[in-house]
Amino acid sequence: MKAANTNNSEKLSRDELLEQRKELLASIKYASFIQEAILPDSKYLNKILNEYFILYLPRDIVSGDFYFCTKIENFIIAAAGDCTGHGVPGALMSIMGASFLNEIISGKGPWKASRILNLLRERVMKALHQTGKYEENKDAIDMALCIFNEDTGELQYSGANNPLYHIRDKKLTEIKADKMPVGINAIDEESFSNHTIRLISDDMIYIFSDGYADQFGGEFGKKFKYTPLKEMLIKISDHELHIQKEILKDKFYSWKDKEEQVDDILIFGIKFL
């Protein structure tokens, strides 16, 4: 009789755990709808961008990576953000980051990429109560942010750890980021650098997180790395953008094969002209 009671108790415990897991999964799936709602939708992006693609593959339903794009006056502001962590903690950071960007851009210019990152860092540090003490929360955002001036064809870029790739006539130029995040840093906070490029028709711009390059796979289970990513982007840069996305996606899954996805994936490809 005692054994029967023990079995019933174990079964009840398993059923309770399964129910809790089911409820938790449903909650995270609902959170993904909220996160998607803060991201710019395709209808809006189709109105403000000439051509683009977004490869966005969260690791755990919700994502620590996020993309941002908006138009104000004659400026198009686009960003790819990569928050500390992934899953629910990363998603909370991404929602905060996107909300702060909207708040900053709803104010007055001048529209300078480095200024936006500086203001974003101030808000992130204030929200997370970061003052530089050892025991503090060290969460932050890596980001590539660019501003395109439709009147002049000039593109500004500022980066927190994440670079920008510019491809023209199958030649890739990497504009390097500052080696500091949007958030608390090991060194004293300095202003982010501001870079400018004069774009011409058919130039390709890529901003991204580190998830694609850091994915393990292939014959020896090693990271994909940035050099093969650059080579692939050069090779496909003259393809239509929806085809570029499919090639990148197919390559990712063939490389990963049976390996676990290690991080969120984000590549934002834009042809402004």
C-alpha angles and dihedrals in degrees: 000000000000091000091051091052090049091051091049090049092050091048091050091049091050091048091050091050091049091050092049090049091049091051092047092050091049089050093051091047090052089049088055089059089053091048092049089051091063092051117087110261125231093251091060094041091051089057098051105031127066095214131341147150132205122204103195119170115165115206096215109026091269120054143220088206119081138172127216132193133164141151125228121176104320095334127099113202117197131174142174114207130193114192128201108275129356136245117042098343091049091046092053089052092047092052089050092048094049091046092051092049090053090049093050094047093047087065127072127293159232087160102220120153096220092048091055091052091047092052091045091053091052091053095045093050092047094048092049093041091238115171101153101267115147096239095050129112108273098196114140145155129250109208147174111203128181136180122204120202107211093198098053103024089234120145121202121200134188124174139196103202092317119094132211124237118212117190122192122170091346093307117120123211117190116208105201124225128230110266095243135083133234095264137034114351136198090238131046111289113259129185115275116250121253119217129186133204128183106225127210131193115300096014110148123218122194126190120174151150124257095253098097096050092043096053115120119225145096126098095313101035094245132144117279090228133195102275094064089044091054092047091050093048091050090050095050099033094103093051122100108275098244088054091050089055093051092048091051092046094048091047092050094054094042090050094046093044105156096350119110116256102254101196145002115285125223131164119165113193118189135182103193095181 
